[in-house]
Amino acid sequence: LQAAPVAGGAAPGPPPEWEVSLSNVRAPRLGVTGFGQRPCTPDQPFAWAAREFVRKMAIGRRVNFSVEHRFGDQMRGYGQVHVLPRPNAAPRDDGTPA
């Protein structure tokens, strides 16, 4: 998982959606389908497993996020995403947040 879509703000109306590329994360990369002059690249080992682990841990959860570097005036940037614990949840044995 290289980037995470997150919704921010407690302003009235629909919240703005940011695309936050996770900073300071090293993870195996998914392959790219080539077109034109661009060659195909294969998935690195464990790329899908790493992506799915982070996706399952964070999808549908409340998070805090901070954007460290923004790309122009777009709603994209590099930053950190912290998954918040669920209220009244027991700790888990697999290392993922409750």
GIDA-V354968 format. One record per pair of residues at least 6 apart in sequence whose C-alpha atoms are under 6 Angstrom apart, sorted by the first residue. I is the first residue (numbers start at 1). J is the second residue. If there is no record, write none. Layout:
BEGIN
I&J, I&J
END
This chain:
BEGIN
1&51, 2&21, 3&20, 3&21, 3&22, 4&19, 4&20, 5&18, 5&19, 6&17, 6&18, 7&15, 7&16, 7&17, 8&15, 8&16, 9&15, 18&75, 18&76, 19&76, 20&76, 20&77, 20&78, 20&79, 21&78, 22&78, 22&79, 22&80, 23&78, 23&79, 28&44, 28&47, 29&44, 29&47, 30&43, 30&47, 31&41, 31&42, 31&43, 32&40, 32&41, 33&40, 34&40, 62&84, 63&82, 63&83, 63&84, 64&81, 64&82, 65&80, 65&81, 66&79, 66&80, 67&78, 67&79, 68&78, 68&79, 69&77, 69&78, 70&77, 71&77, 85&97, 85&98, 86&98, 89&98, 91&98, 92&98
END
